[in-house]
Amino acid sequence: MNSMAQFVVGFLLELVCFLFMARFLLQACGADFYNPISQGIVKATDPFLRPLRMVLPAYRNLDLAAFGAAWATAGLMHTSFVLIAGGPTRGAFAILVMSLLHVLLRFINLFWWSILIVIIASFLAPARGHPFLTLLHQITEPLLAPARRVIPPLGGLDLSPMLVILALGLVERILPQMFGAIF
């Protein structure tokens, strides 16, 4: 029974965390807020973020309230897992560190999957007419543009996503070790 409760709670809180992370990325990457998908994310997250912005105002193009909400949601998820399992509770610092690591790893996963979908879509539907693909291009472009300066396109073949995926994989493996050194 505990595993079912953990699954349901984990699924719901991961979804909420994803929405806050998507809201953070939309503003950080300068995505089009008139995109219908962006509008849906904004409408879903605004009731929670509007009061939080009084405490955590935006800094330049970073929506700190959205990042803080994602971090708090991850912390709530880790705490609820411990409570559902009936295990020993961890300290507040450990929960803060674990939830920050969780959010950072989810950002890496989000970028990784976004780049993969953009690669596949470029072969299947190169016109980029769908709002979802347009949004993914806008989110991945801040990572892919510097990589294109390192590896320019070769006759219509863009190899820069491979460099970014390699870098994301390295960071994904290094982050837990860095955070593990804190404990």
Buried (B, 14 or more C-beta within 10 A) or exposed (E): EEEEBBEEBBEEBBEBBBBBBBBBBBBBBEBBEEBEBBEEBBEBBEEBBEEBBEEBEEEEEEBBBBBBBBBBBBBBBBBBBBEBEEEEEBEEEEBBBBBBBBBBBBBBBBBBEBBBBBBEBBEEEEEEEEBEBBBBBBBBBBBBEEBBEEBEEEEEEBEBBEBBBEBBEEBBEEBEEEBEEEE
